[in-house]
Amino acid sequence: MERNSSNALVQWLVAALLIVVLDGAKASVLCDIDSGELNLCYNVVTGNHPPKPNRKCCEVVKHANLPSLCSYKSILPVLGINLINVMALPSKCGLKTPPECKGSHLMPE
């Protein structure tokens, strides 16, 4: 029970951090992505029928620390981000999906 409480607190804190970053607080870096670049992919990872990623979005993805980014996938829905879209983004940009991102109902093994 204590472990679940700790996990929930950590997830809440990370969600709060991401909200601050997305709201335009002073620039910071998350998983090797500058907070100012997050908006380049936002429309691609939200909604049910997102557009294909453009070149600028794929450049952000190519320079991101994808295993680190995948570690946040449990809290991304709080920000309105569609997990299926996020997990499909690397392959849409010509990259392999990291093993850390597989193994859930969202990504095939």
CNS distance restraints for C-alpha pairs under 8 A (distance, minus, plus):
assign (resid   1 and name CA) (resid   5 and name CA) 6.39 0.50 0.50
assign (resid   2 and name CA) (resid   6 and name CA) 6.22 0.50 0.50
assign (resid   3 and name CA) (resid   7 and name CA) 6.13 0.50 0.50
assign (resid   4 and name CA) (resid   8 and name CA) 6.06 0.50 0.50
assign (resid   5 and name CA) (resid   9 and name CA) 6.17 0.50 0.50
assign (resid   6 and name CA) (resid  10 and name CA) 6.19 0.50 0.50
assign (resid   7 and name CA) (resid  11 and name CA) 6.09 0.50 0.50
assign (resid   8 and name CA) (resid  12 and name CA) 6.06 0.50 0.50
assign (resid   9 and name CA) (resid  13 and name CA) 6.15 0.50 0.50
assign (resid  10 and name CA) (resid  14 and name CA) 6.17 0.50 0.50
assign (resid  11 and name CA) (resid  15 and name CA) 6.05 0.50 0.50
assign (resid  11 and name CA) (resid  74 and name CA) 7.91 0.50 0.50
assign (resid  11 and name CA) (resid  75 and name CA) 6.30 0.50 0.50
assign (resid  12 and name CA) (resid  16 and name CA) 6.13 0.50 0.50
assign (resid  12 and name CA) (resid  75 and name CA) 7.90 0.50 0.50
assign (resid  13 and name CA) (resid  17 and name CA) 6.19 0.50 0.50
assign (resid  14 and name CA) (resid  18 and name CA) 6.17 0.50 0.50
assign (resid  14 and name CA) (resid  75 and name CA) 7.67 0.50 0.50
assign (resid  15 and name CA) (resid  19 and name CA) 6.15 0.50 0.50
assign (resid  15 and name CA) (resid  75 and name CA) 6.12 0.50 0.50
assign (resid  15 and name CA) (resid  76 and name CA) 7.51 0.50 0.50
assign (resid  15 and name CA) (resid  78 and name CA) 7.07 0.50 0.50
assign (resid  15 and name CA) (resid  79 and name CA) 7.55 0.50 0.50
assign (resid  16 and name CA) (resid  20 and name CA) 6.28 0.50 0.50
assign (resid  17 and name CA) (resid  21 and name CA) 6.23 0.50 0.50
assign (resid  18 and name CA) (resid  22 and name CA) 6.03 0.50 0.50
assign (resid  18 and name CA) (resid  79 and name CA) 7.98 0.50 0.50
assign (resid  19 and name CA) (resid  23 and name CA) 5.99 0.50 0.50
assign (resid  19 and name CA) (resid  79 and name CA) 7.04 0.50 0.50
assign (resid  20 and name CA) (resid  24 and name CA) 6.72 0.50 0.50
assign (resid  20 and name CA) (resid  25 and name CA) 5.79 0.50 0.50
assign (resid  21 and name CA) (resid  25 and name CA) 5.54 0.50 0.50
assign (resid  21 and name CA) (resid  26 and name CA) 7.53 0.50 0.50
assign (resid  21 and name CA) (resid  27 and name CA) 7.22 0.50 0.50
assign (resid  21 and name CA) (resid  28 and name CA) 7.05 0.50 0.50
assign (resid  21 and name CA) (resid  35 and name CA) 5.92 0.50 0.50
assign (resid  22 and name CA) (resid  35 and name CA) 6.85 0.50 0.50
assign (resid  22 and name CA) (resid  38 and name CA) 7.38 0.50 0.50
assign (resid  22 and name CA) (resid  39 and name CA) 7.89 0.50 0.50
assign (resid  24 and name CA) (resid  35 and name CA) 7.76 0.50 0.50
assign (resid  24 and name CA) (resid  36 and name CA) 7.64 0.50 0.50
assign (resid  27 and name CA) (resid  34 and name CA) 6.79 0.50 0.50
assign (resid  27 and name CA) (resid  35 and name CA) 5.55 0.50 0.50
assign (resid  27 and name CA) (resid  36 and name CA) 6.46 0.50 0.50
assign (resid  28 and name CA) (resid  34 and name CA) 5.80 0.50 0.50
assign (resid  28 and name CA) (resid  35 and name CA) 5.42 0.50 0.50
assign (resid  29 and name CA) (resid  33 and name CA) 5.31 0.50 0.50
assign (resid  29 and name CA) (resid  34 and name CA) 4.45 0.50 0.50
assign (resid  29 and name CA) (resid  35 and name CA) 5.81 0.50 0.50
assign (resid  30 and name CA) (resid  34 and name CA) 6.53 0.50 0.50
assign (resid  30 and name CA) (resid  35 and name CA) 7.04 0.50 0.50
assign (resid  30 and name CA) (resid  69 and name CA) 7.94 0.50 0.50
assign (resid  31 and name CA) (resid  64 and name CA) 5.92 0.50 0.50
assign (resid  31 and name CA) (resid  65 and name CA) 4.95 0.50 0.50
assign (resid  31 and name CA) (resid  66 and name CA) 7.21 0.50 0.50
assign (resid  31 and name CA) (resid  68 and name CA) 5.57 0.50 0.50
assign (resid  31 and name CA) (resid  69 and name CA) 5.70 0.50 0.50
assign (resid  32 and name CA) (resid  63 and name CA) 6.90 0.50 0.50
assign (resid  32 and name CA) (resid  64 and name CA) 5.04 0.50 0.50
assign (resid  32 and name CA) (resid  65 and name CA) 5.65 0.50 0.50
assign (resid  33 and name CA) (resid  37 and name CA) 6.68 0.50 0.50
assign (resid  33 and name CA) (resid  38 and name CA) 7.08 0.50 0.50
assign (resid  33 and name CA) (resid  60 and name CA) 6.83 0.50 0.50
assign (resid  33 and name CA) (resid  63 and name CA) 7.34 0.50 0.50
assign (resid  33 and name CA) (resid  64 and name CA) 5.59 0.50 0.50
assign (resid  33 and name CA) (resid  65 and name CA) 7.83 0.50 0.50
assign (resid  34 and name CA) (resid  38 and name CA) 7.00 0.50 0.50
assign (resid  37 and name CA) (resid  41 and name CA) 7.86 0.50 0.50
assign (resid  37 and name CA) (resid  60 and name CA) 6.94 0.50 0.50
assign (resid  38 and name CA) (resid  42 and name CA) 6.47 0.50 0.50
assign (resid  38 and name CA) (resid  60 and name CA) 7.96 0.50 0.50
assign (resid  39 and name CA) (resid  43 and name CA) 7.71 0.50 0.50
assign (resid  40 and name CA) (resid  56 and name CA) 6.62 0.50 0.50
assign (resid  40 and name CA) (resid  57 and name CA) 5.15 0.50 0.50
assign (resid  40 and name CA) (resid  60 and name CA) 7.77 0.50 0.50
assign (resid  41 and name CA) (resid  45 and name CA) 6.53 0.50 0.50
assign (resid  41 and name CA) (resid  53 and name CA) 6.92 0.50 0.50
assign (resid  41 and name CA) (resid  57 and name CA) 5.00 0.50 0.50
assign (resid  41 and name CA) (resid  60 and name CA) 7.98 0.50 0.50
assign (resid  42 and name CA) (resid  46 and name CA) 6.33 0.50 0.50
assign (resid  42 and name CA) (resid  81 and name CA) 7.94 0.50 0.50
assign (resid  43 and name CA) (resid  47 and name CA) 7.61 0.50 0.50
assign (resid  43 and name CA) (resid  50 and name CA) 6.46 0.50 0.50
assign (resid  43 and name CA) (resid  51 and name CA) 7.25 0.50 0.50
assign (resid  44 and name CA) (resid  50 and name CA) 5.02 0.50 0.50
assign (resid  44 and name CA) (resid  51 and name CA) 5.68 0.50 0.50
assign (resid  44 and name CA) (resid  52 and name CA) 6.53 0.50 0.50
assign (resid  44 and name CA) (resid  53 and name CA) 5.93 0.50 0.50
assign (resid  44 and name CA) (resid  85 and name CA) 6.95 0.50 0.50
assign (resid  45 and name CA) (resid  50 and name CA) 6.76 0.50 0.50
assign (resid  45 and name CA) (resid  81 and name CA) 5.69 0.50 0.50
assign (resid  45 and name CA) (resid  82 and name CA) 5.67 0.50 0.50
assign (resid  45 and name CA) (resid  83 and name CA) 7.48 0.50 0.50
assign (resid  45 and name CA) (resid  85 and name CA) 4.83 0.50 0.50
assign (resid  45 and name CA) (resid  86 and name CA) 5.32 0.50 0.50
assign (resid  45 and name CA) (resid  89 and name CA) 7.77 0.50 0.50
assign (resid  46 and name CA) (resid  50 and name CA) 6.56 0.50 0.50
assign (resid  46 and name CA) (resid  80 and name CA) 6.44 0.50 0.50
assign (resid  46 and name CA) (resid  81 and name CA) 4.82 0.50 0.50
assign (resid  46 and name CA) (resid  82 and name CA) 5.13 0.50 0.50
assign (resid  46 and name CA) (resid  85 and name CA) 7.02 0.50 0.50
assign (resid  47 and name CA) (resid  81 and name CA) 7.54 0.50 0.50
assign (resid  47 and name CA) (resid  82 and name CA) 6.44 0.50 0.50
assign (resid  48 and name CA) (resid  82 and name CA) 7.59 0.50 0.50
assign (resid  50 and name CA) (resid  85 and name CA) 7.65 0.50 0.50
assign (resid  52 and name CA) (resid  92 and name CA) 7.54 0.50 0.50
assign (resid  53 and name CA) (resid  57 and name CA) 5.78 0.50 0.50
assign (resid  53 and name CA) (resid  58 and name CA) 6.39 0.50 0.50
assign (resid  53 and name CA) (resid  89 and name CA) 7.64 0.50 0.50
assign (resid  53 and name CA) (resid  92 and name CA) 7.16 0.50 0.50
assign (resid  53 and name CA) (resid  93 and name CA) 7.20 0.50 0.50
assign (resid  54 and name CA) (resid  58 and name CA) 6.32 0.50 0.50
assign (resid  55 and name CA) (resid  59 and name CA) 6.19 0.50 0.50
assign (resid  56 and name CA) (resid  60 and name CA) 6.53 0.50 0.50
assign (resid  57 and name CA) (resid  61 and name CA) 6.39 0.50 0.50
assign (resid  58 and name CA) (resid  62 and name CA) 5.99 0.50 0.50
assign (resid  58 and name CA) (resid  93 and name CA) 5.27 0.50 0.50
assign (resid  59 and name CA) (resid  63 and name CA) 6.36 0.50 0.50
assign (resid  60 and name CA) (resid  64 and name CA) 6.13 0.50 0.50
assign (resid  61 and name CA) (resid  66 and name CA) 7.64 0.50 0.50
assign (resid  61 and name CA) (resid  89 and name CA) 7.82 0.50 0.50
assign (resid  61 and name CA) (resid  90 and name CA) 6.78 0.50 0.50
assign (resid  61 and name CA) (resid  93 and name CA) 7.47 0.50 0.50
assign (resid  62 and name CA) (resid  90 and name CA) 7.93 0.50 0.50
assign (resid  62 and name CA) (resid  93 and name CA) 7.72 0.50 0.50
assign (resid  62 and name CA) (resid  95 and name CA) 7.47 0.50 0.50
assign (resid  64 and name CA) (resid  69 and name CA) 7.66 0.50 0.50
assign (resid  65 and name CA) (resid  69 and name CA) 6.25 0.50 0.50
assign (resid  66 and name CA) (resid  70 and name CA) 6.03 0.50 0.50
assign (resid  66 and name CA) (resid  98 and name CA) 6.72 0.50 0.50
assign (resid  67 and name CA) (resid  71 and name CA) 6.50 0.50 0.50
assign (resid  67 and name CA) (resid  98 and name CA) 6.06 0.50 0.50
assign (resid  67 and name CA) (resid  99 and name CA) 7.79 0.50 0.50
assign (resid  67 and name CA) (resid 100 and name CA) 5.67 0.50 0.50
assign (resid  67 and name CA) (resid 101 and name CA) 6.93 0.50 0.50
assign (resid  68 and name CA) (resid  72 and name CA) 7.30 0.50 0.50
assign (resid  69 and name CA) (resid  73 and name CA) 7.19 0.50 0.50
assign (resid  70 and name CA) (resid 100 and name CA) 6.52 0.50 0.50
assign (resid  70 and name CA) (resid 101 and name CA) 5.36 0.50 0.50
assign (resid  71 and name CA) (resid 100 and name CA) 7.44 0.50 0.50
assign (resid  71 and name CA) (resid 101 and name CA) 7.69 0.50 0.50
assign (resid  72 and name CA) (resid  76 and name CA) 6.55 0.50 0.50
assign (resid  73 and name CA) (resid  77 and name CA) 7.84 0.50 0.50
assign (resid  73 and name CA) (resid  83 and name CA) 6.78 0.50 0.50
assign (resid  75 and name CA) (resid  79 and name CA) 7.57 0.50 0.50
assign (resid  76 and name CA) (resid  80 and name CA) 6.88 0.50 0.50
assign (resid  76 and name CA) (resid  81 and name CA) 5.43 0.50 0.50
assign (resid  76 and name CA) (resid  82 and name CA) 7.48 0.50 0.50
assign (resid  76 and name CA) (resid  83 and name CA) 7.06 0.50 0.50
assign (resid  77 and name CA) (resid  81 and name CA) 4.91 0.50 0.50
assign (resid  77 and name CA) (resid  82 and name CA) 6.15 0.50 0.50
assign (resid  77 and name CA) (resid  83 and name CA) 6.88 0.50 0.50
assign (resid  81 and name CA) (resid  85 and name CA) 7.91 0.50 0.50
assign (resid  81 and name CA) (resid  86 and name CA) 7.55 0.50 0.50
assign (resid  82 and name CA) (resid  86 and name CA) 6.43 0.50 0.50
assign (resid  83 and name CA) (resid  87 and name CA) 6.06 0.50 0.50
assign (resid  83 and name CA) (resid 106 and name CA) 7.37 0.50 0.50
assign (resid  84 and name CA) (resid  88 and name CA) 6.19 0.50 0.50
assign (resid  84 and name CA) (resid 106 and name CA) 5.94 0.50 0.50
assign (resid  84 and name CA) (resid 107 and name CA) 7.88 0.50 0.50
assign (resid  85 and name CA) (resid  89 and name CA) 6.21 0.50 0.50
assign (resid  86 and name CA) (resid  90 and name CA) 7.94 0.50 0.50
assign (resid  87 and name CA) (resid  97 and name CA) 7.51 0.50 0.50
assign (resid  87 and name CA) (resid 101 and name CA) 7.01 0.50 0.50
assign (resid  87 and name CA) (resid 106 and name CA) 7.30 0.50 0.50
assign (resid  87 and name CA) (resid 107 and name CA) 6.93 0.50 0.50
assign (resid  88 and name CA) (resid  92 and name CA) 6.34 0.50 0.50
assign (resid  88 and name CA) (resid  97 and name CA) 7.96 0.50 0.50
assign (resid  89 and name CA) (resid  93 and name CA) 6.28 0.50 0.50
assign (resid  90 and name CA) (resid  94 and name CA) 6.40 0.50 0.50
assign (resid  90 and name CA) (resid  95 and name CA) 4.92 0.50 0.50
assign (resid  90 and name CA) (resid  96 and name CA) 6.21 0.50 0.50
assign (resid  90 and name CA) (resid  97 and name CA) 5.74 0.50 0.50
assign (resid  91 and name CA) (resid  95 and name CA) 4.94 0.50 0.50
assign (resid  91 and name CA) (resid  96 and name CA) 5.79 0.50 0.50
assign (resid  91 and name CA) (resid  97 and name CA) 6.40 0.50 0.50
assign (resid  97 and name CA) (resid 101 and name CA) 6.63 0.50 0.50
assign (resid  97 and name CA) (resid 102 and name CA) 7.55 0.50 0.50
assign (resid  98 and name CA) (resid 102 and name CA) 7.11 0.50 0.50
assign (resid  99 and name CA) (resid 103 and name CA) 7.85 0.50 0.50
assign (resid 101 and name CA) (resid 107 and name CA) 7.27 0.50 0.50
assign (resid 102 and name CA) (resid 106 and name CA) 7.57 0.50 0.50
assign (resid 102 and name CA) (resid 107 and name CA) 5.13 0.50 0.50
assign (resid 102 and name CA) (resid 108 and name CA) 6.41 0.50 0.50
assign (resid 102 and name CA) (resid 109 and name CA) 5.92 0.50 0.50
assign (resid 103 and name CA) (resid 107 and name CA) 6.31 0.50 0.50
assign (resid 103 and name CA) (resid 108 and name CA) 6.60 0.50 0.50
assign (resid 103 and name CA) (resid 109 and name CA) 5.69 0.50 0.50
assign (resid 104 and name CA) (resid 108 and name CA) 7.37 0.50 0.50
